[in-house]
Amino acid sequence: MFEILKGLLVGKLKVAEELVTPEATIEDIELDSLALVELALLIEQDLGVSVDEDELADAWTVDDITQLMSEQSNCVS
């Protein structure tokens, strides 16, 4: 799931690839609230997984987002 998220961040949101690590914080990769909303939409469009923007806003690291995606993906399955 990390590689999928990294692909979205780098490919769609134009985050520098070297910044995207599991430990990177939302601030480290320079995502603002608008980018988080866009990321939620991308996750839903590309993966069919609905992730709430508020839950994304509460995520501290890239790994937190990955875990949230996995949890939501399991709920859909």
N, C-alpha and C positions, 0 to 999 in steps of 0.2 A: 504494500500500500504506500510505503514511503516513496518508491520510485514513481508511482502514478502521481502523487501529490507534487513531487519535485518537478515532474514534467509539466504539470499545470502551472506551477509557480514560475518556472523558467520560460516555458513556451508561450503561455497566455498572458501572464502578468508581468513578464519581462524582469523578473528578479534575477540578479546575477547568480549563475550556477554555483560559484564557489561559496556563496553565502548560505545556501540551502543545505543544512545538516540537521540531523534529528534534534540536536541540542540548541539550535539557533532559536532565539526568541522572535516573537512577532516584530519587535522593535529592530532586532538585528537584520531582518530581511525587509524592513521598511514598509510594512503593510499598515495602511491606515484603515479607518472604519469603512470607507468606500471600497477599498480593495478586498476587505473581508466579505462584504456583501457580494462582490463580483466573484470571489472564490467560491462562496456558497452556491451561487448560480452555476458556475462551471462544474462543480462536483456533481450537482444534480443533473445537469445536461449530459456530461460525459460518462457518469457512472450510474445514473439513475438512483442515486442515494441522496435523500433529503437531509441536509445538515442545517440546523437552525443558526441564523446569524448571531444570536445572543450566545449560543454555545461556542461558536467560533471566537467571539470576542472574549470569552472567558478562558480560552486556550492560551497557555503561556509560551509553549514551544511548538516547533514543527512536529515533534513526536506526539504532543498532545492532540494536534489536529489529525495526525495519522490514526491515533487510537480512536478518536471520535468517529472518523470515517469507517473504521473497522467495526465499531459497535453498531453504527447505523446500518452498515451493510449486512451485518448479521440479523438485524431486526427485519430487514427486507426479505432475506432468504427464506 
